[in-house]
């Protein structure tokens, strides 16, 4: 005898969990907290464990996967799964509509549904009496593989239909991995030292091919339904658009981008609009599918061989193409980082011709195992820099050799060293290296550094190549005649550049320090150093201990500073810059009460009205105070602005003094000059 109260509770929980599942995964509108859902699921799991006689493969508890299969069984589709013809241009689309009109003997525009063509895996799902009974891959269109166990784990696929469902229903759709899930999954795989998937489509395919459905359950898969294969004993929709609306009422997820359009022109407008948004969609699509909307017209039109006459796919330009990798070269950045770049036989991909692709670092080169002469798959999606996603190993030529990091810099031939055990390699040439010099000079002239207007990247590169610039100080001895010889430089632009260079002489210590391009000394660190030490001499002669006492300076930055100033070339360049007239106002600490707040530690919280927290921090530091991020018993005072949060509570608990913005201003006024 079944246990009546348990049986009804199990039924109730299953019913409620199906509902919540639909709200959460299909409609994206959960109405209970996740914790409550989990609690209900745990209760169901525990009741089911006590009552194995009530097992139901469609219970919400079965989403976690089921016992491992030996192999997939082959199943026959009730109705064959067809493929689609393609059009690639607007003209071909117009011709497609014309052909249909001729067949139908009418010249009125045809009503189509326009649907995004998802790049995933086509599947068919069979339901009987509202229960999920089977899922199959497309296979050869007549027979596919039974992947029911895996499909059951996909949360947005209903295991029980809702509303007024037909007795028997077979629907088709696309299972895919949304982009966010794909990126997260790959990041996790890399952290675990596993091989990432090449693209979301492969990720979806690989996930569905698992014989262990508990693995599939952990993959972020989703599904949009796009057609009915078979429908018996129930409502009969009259059009594709109605069919999709009906499927939605049964609990299926339907792509919200689907529209009805009249005539080829409207279809093409939709194609263009969606293509423009292609990179903002949370999943990958490779085109648009147009389907004659009216089912009676579909029937009249019928099929040719394995594709319907009443539908076609309009493909977007491919985002992945194959090409030959001509060579792996190495580029040198500002701080000497040597990075591999792939030189490619030009290939049209993602709407542009690509002849270079980034390889990031040597780890990436090793992971892909790319070799010169290889056939590679290049991917360019949206505005992202082209990437190599895969080597076509079957096409590798005999004798293709592994790429090795260069022993010497390709630009200056100085030694290249590996950074600890990181994947990064670095040229040791410093400013001897023309590549580093170019980057360093670009940084020196940039807006947040010396701010030399009109001194663009191209101009700097030319000047370095022409031997006009060996170091930043050469900028300040440039003559009109030097510049007039350069490409596209008339007397007007020369005058502008020279006056911008002249104007840049007046700067601040923080900007100057930042402009020097010391590794890992960004703007904030440069400003903090300037405020703490007041003069360049004080910074240059500071020892490790003094540097480490500065907020935001850790051992790495301290070491970089020490090395930079110990280098004779750097000292010469600084000297030359100052001799050329680069100057700034020293921050005279003594005059302003010096290190009046030395030994005190402040914490800032909330919003200040009269200044940013960063400004407050710099002013406190200029007076020798430390500014820390968290309150402790060692904190001198917490400065609390508007909307102060948990730090205020903590300060009060520890009995730390709390100052208002007004009190801060008074404090600063007392010691600042
Ligand atoms: S309809 C008879 N609609 O594209 C019509 N297919 O060759 C058959 N696809 O792999 C397909 N999105 O899975 C249709 N909205 C959509 C689609 C779609 C993607 C895939 C389909 C198959 C290929 C068609």
Boltz pocket constraint, residues with backbone or C-beta under 6 A from the ligand:
constraints:
  - pocket:
      binder: B
      contacts: [[A, 82], [A, 83], [A, 84], [A, 115], [A, 116], [A, 117], [A, 118], [A, 119], [A, 120], [A, 121], [A, 122], [A, 123], [A, 173], [A, 174], [A, 226], [A, 227], [A, 289], [A, 308], [A, 311]]
      max_distance: 6.0
